Amino acid sequence: MFIDKVKITVAAGKGGDGAVAFHREKYVAAGGPDGGDGGHGGSIVLRVNDHLTTLLDFRYKRKYVAAPGANGQGSRCHGKRGEDLIIQVPRGTVVRDAATEAIIVDMSGDEDFVLARGGRGGWGNKHFATPTRQLPRFAKAGLPGESREVILELKLLADVGLVGFPNVGKSTLLSVTSNARPKIANYHFTTLFPNLGVIYVDEGVSFVMADIPGIIEGAAEGAGLGHDFLRHIDRCRLLVHIVDVSGSEARDPIEDFDKICAELHEYSVDLSNRPMIVAANKCDLLDPESDNLERLRAHVEELGCEFYEISAATTQGTRHLMQVIAQRLQTLPPITVYEPEYVKPLEKAGSPDELEIEHYGDTWVISGPWLERLIGDIFFDDYESRNYFDRQLRKSGLFERLEAMGIQDGDTVSIYDWEFEYER
């Protein structure tokens, strides 16, 4: 099965917590704090795998979570770093932000890309010793890793794209000019997914050609298969438009040509301006009395496109066409590599003034980014840490707001997973 677009969620690992520990050794008095730092969380890393040709592996697994960092230990031992999670993708995969659809990275090169960074490990209590605070009984918690929802979109890396109506001979042309073996039959939509073939023209001269499943009228709006696979023509430097001039299906070749061009323009203006060669196929079946060939030639050349007569079934004119394509490619720019568009939003620490207070009877529920960030740095098992937490809440003006809203002694204050009784 060919899967070329999926949405996944990735979450990097949380950093390990710093340790609260004190040096204890025989004959060493007042060893002091020696709590080690927590290890950094594992990151989510994308890596190109040339053996993959589809995103099928992502169809059943949509969430990827990296390992967290280990907590610090005594004797200044650092926690182990969380192992990175490597996600392998086919070459040519474009990664987009799911919310904005902005391009994050184009995985067309060989370099790995860190999609989500692991959280930093928290500091152990050894970092907080000062001349006036010689026995710090608190450490810092590890920070959470980055998480995001992204869209993986595969755009095939091909120099040439074969376009045209179903059953005009695109797959046949690819099969007689390369070692590719696409399915060929005398009915529409034989090709259900793109096929790639390497065309060897001469020693040291070759190119990659893609057979795109048949495009029909309305493809840009989702009709037929063309809407699903038009994205694979985006990178092609040159388009070869295959037109059936035999009239075997009682269609007019000029109408066919214009309809496909209209669909390309509807999908992308840039794609409609892509260099194009027109190949009139099935010339061996052409009725001697038909004027289809000459009418199409005049129409195409008037639009400035090169025109060639071929018969893919008998290989008539196919080698010459491949030589023309190879020569044309030498004058065209390299395959498109998409530049990143995504701008990472600045992390919002929040403000104490933005704290949200909800009142349910004698329970007061408080939430907000500022408070969530503060709690992440507090060890509630430590008396000194709790005092620091209380001072920060008083400085923020939270207690004044609660009293103005009518809080009473003994009421319960709920802050995420932590609760306490309020006393003035």
N, C-alpha and C positions, 0 to 999 in steps of 0.2 A: 504494500500500500504506500502511495506517495503522499506524505504529509509535508507541507511547506510553510505552514503558519500556525503557531501555538502561543498561548499565553501561560506564563509560569510565574511562580512566586519564589523569591530567593531571600534567605535570611542568614547573615553572617553570625558567627558565634559570639557570645557574650564574653567579655574579659573576666578573668578570675579575680576574686576578692583578695585584697592585701591581708596579711596575717598580723594578728596582735600576739606578740611573743616576747619573752625576755630571756636574756642569756643566763644560763645557769651552768656553772662549771665548778668543780671542786677547786678550792684555793683561789677562786676569782670572785671577789666581792663586788656587788652592785654592777653586774655585767651590762645592764642597760637594755634598751629595746633592740630586738634583732629580728623583727617580723619581716619576712620577704614579700616581694611584690607578686601580684597575680599574673598569670600568663595572658598574653593577648589571645583574643578569640580567633578562630580560623576564618579565612576569607573565602568568598565564592569567586572562583577563577574560571574564565572561559578559555578553551583551547581548541584550535582547529584540528580536525581529524579528517584527512583526505580519503579515508576508507568509508566515511559516511556520505550518503547522497540524499538523505531525507531526514526530516525531524520526527520520524516515527517513534523514536525512543521517548519522546516527551508526551506522547498521547495519553499514557496511563499514569505517568508520574508528573505532577504539576508543582510540587513543593519541594524545595531543596534547602536543607539547613546544614550549616557547617558546625564543626565541633566547638564547644566553649573552651576557654582557657582554664587551666587548673588553678586552684587557690594557692596563695603563697603559704610558706611554712616557716617554722622557727629556724634559727641558725642562719638567717638571711637567705634561705633557699627560695628561689623564684619558682613560681608555678610553671608547669609545662605549657607551651604554646599550643593552642588548639590546631588540629590538622586542617589545612585548606581543603575545600571540596572542589575538585576539578570537574567541570562540566564540558564534555566534548561536543562540538557542533560541526556541521559540514562547512567547508570553505565557501564563503559567499553569504553567510548568515548575517543579516542586519538586525541589530538589537535596538528596540525602541522602548521608550518609557510608556507604560500602558495608559497613564493618565493624559499625557500631552501628545503622544505618538512622535515625539522628537527623537531623532536618531542618537543613540548613546555611543555605539561603536559599530563599525563594519568589519566583521571577522573575515577579511579577504587576505590578510597577510599571515605571517608565521608567529607573530608575537602573542603571548598570553595577555589577557585583559582581566583586571580585577573589577568584577561587577559590583561586589558589595564587600566592604572592608570589615574585618573583625573588630570588636570593641577592645579598647586598651585595658590592660590589666590595672587593678587598683594598687595604690602604694601601700606598703606595709608600714607598721608604726615606727620603724627606724627613721623614716623621713620626717617625722613630726616632733622629734626630740629637740628641745631648745634649752638654753640655760635656765629658764624659769619653768619649763615643763619637761622635766627629765624622765618622767615615766608616762608617756602617752599611752592611754589604754584604748585607743581607737585607731582604725586604719581606714583606707578608702575602698569603697566597693568598685568592682569592675564596671566599665561602661557597656551598654548594650551594643551589639553589632548593627550594621546597616541592614535594612530590609527594604525590598521594593518589588513591585509587580512589573514585569517586562513582557514584551511581545518579541518572539523570535520569528523572523521572516526570511525564508531562504530565497535568494535571487541567484539563479545559476550563472556561473562564470563562463560565458560563451562569447566568441568573437562575432559569430554570425547567427542570426535567428531566422528560421524558416516560418513564414506566416502565410495564411491563406485559408480559404473555406475548407471544411471537412472533405476528405476523399479527393483531393486534387493532386495527390502524389508526393506530399512532403516526406512521409516515412520511406517511401520507395526511393526517393532521391538520396536520403541519408544512408540507406542500406547499400546502395550501389557505389557510393563514393567513400564509405568508411567501413570499419569492422563492426559498427553498431548493428544490432538485429532487432529493430522495433517490430511490433505486431503489424502485419499488413493484411488487409482484407477489403473486399469491395462493398463496404457499407460505411455510414457516417460514424464518427467518433470511435474509430478503431483505436486511436491513440488516446489513452486516458490520463497520461502523465508525460511530462517532457522527457525526451531522449537526447543524449549527448553523443556525438561522434567526433573523432579526431580525423581530419582530412590531411593526408600526406600528398602534397603536390609535387615536391621535388626534394632533393637532399637538403636538409636544413630548413625547408619551407613547409609549414603546416599551420593549421588553425583548428579551433573547436567550433563545431556547428550544432545548434540546438533545434530539434523538431518540436515546435510548440503545438499542443493540441488544437484542433480546428476551432477557429474563431467564427462566430456567426453574427448576424445583425442583432444588435442589442447586447453584445458581449460586455461592453463597458458598464452596462447597468445590471449585469449579473446573469444574462441569458447564456445558456449553453455552458461549455467548459472554459471559454475564453477568459471570463472574469477572474477565474481562479489562477490562471497561468499567464495572464498578460504581464505580471510582474517579472517574469523570467526573461522578458525581452528588454527590460530596463537597462541591463548592462551591455547588451549587444552593440557593437560598434557599427554593424552593417546589417540591414534587413534584406532578405531575399524573398520577394513576394511571388509565390507560386500561383499561377492562374491556369485553370483548365480551359483550353481553347477548343477542345473537341466538340463541345456542346452535348456531351454524353448524358448530362443530367438536365438538359433543356434549359440551361441558364445562360444568360448573356455574359461573356467574360468582362466586358467593360463595367457592367453593373456590379459584378462580383468584386472587381478591383476597387471601384469607388466605395463600396460598402465597407470593405476591410480598412481602407484608408480613413474612412469616417470614424470607425471604431477606435483606431489607433489615436486619432486626434481627440476623441472623446475621453479616452483613458488618460492621455498625457500629450500636451502640446509639444513638449520636447521630443516625445517618441515619434510624433507625426513628422517632425523635421529631420529625423534620423536618415542618413544616406540609405538609398534603396535601389536594388537591382530587381528588375521584373523578369521572371522566367515563364515563358508560355509553354506549359507542359502538355503531354499527350498529343503531340504533333503527329504521331504515327496513326492516330485515330481520326485525324481531321478530314472532313468531307472535302474533296477537291473543289466542290462548288461553293463551299462556305467562305465568307469574307471575314470570319471572326479574327483570324490572325492579323490581317492587315489593318482592320479597324482598331484592334487593341494596340498594335505597334504605333499607329498614328497618335492614339490617345495618350499613350505612355510617354512617347518621345516629346510630345507637346508639353508635358509636365516636367520634362528635364530628367527623366529616369532612363538608365541604360536598359536595353531590351534584348533578350536572347531566346532562341527557340531550342527546346529540348524535348526529349522523350525519356523519362526516368526508367520506364519499363524496358526499353531497348538500349539504354545508356547513350542514345544519340545526343551529342552536344554537351553531355554532363562533364566530361573532363575539361573541355574548353571553358565551361562556366566556372569550374573550380579554380582554374588558372587566373581567370579574370578577377574572381573574388580575392585570391591571394595577392594579386597586384594592387587591388583597390585598398586592401587592409594596410598595406605598407604606407599609405598616405593618410591614414586615419589615426586619431589619438588613441592611447591605450584604453583598456577596459575601465569603466567608471568605478572609482572607489569613493563611497559616500563619506563626506566629512561629518563629524559629530555636530549635532544641533542642540543637544541637551545641556542645559545650564542647571547645575545642582542648586536647589534652593538653600539659602542659609538656614542653619539650624536655629530654631527659635527657642531661646532660653525662657521666654515668657517674663511676665512682671507680676509682682505680688498684687498689684491693683487689679489684675485680670482673674484672680482666684474666684472660682464659682462656689457659692454657698447655697446648699439646699437644706431645708428645714422639714423634718418629719417627726412631729411630736416633740419628744425630748432628745432627739438625735439630730445632729448637725453634720451633714456630709460635705466635705471640702475637697475640691479637685482643681487642677490646673498644671500647665507645663512647669511653671516655676517650682511648685511644691513637689512635683514628681522628680524633678532634677535634684532638689534638696534632699529628699528622702533617700535617693540613690547613694548619697555620700555619708549617710548616718548609720552607725552601728548601735542599735537600741539596747543591746546588752551591756553597753558601757555607760557608766554614770556621766562621765565627762562629755561624751557624744550627745547624751540626752539634754544636758544643760545647754550645749551649743545649739541644739535644735530649738529649744525653748526660747533662747535669746533671738534667734533668727525670726521666729514667728512673731515675737513681740515687736521687733524692729520693723517688720513688714506692715504692722498696723492691723493684722488679722484679728487679734483679740479685741481691739477697739471696735471693729466692724461687727463682731459677734455680739458684743455687749450692746451696741446700738440697735441690733436686731432683736434683742431680748433674751439672750442666753442666760440660763440660771445655773447656780452652783449645783453640781451633781449631774448635769446634762452630759450626754455622751457625744464626744467629737470623733467622727470617723474620717480618717485620712488614708485612703486606699486600703491596705490590709492591716492598718494599725489604728487602735482606738484608745482613748483615755477619757477620764472624767474631768470635766472642767471645774476649776477652782479659781476664784478671783485672787 
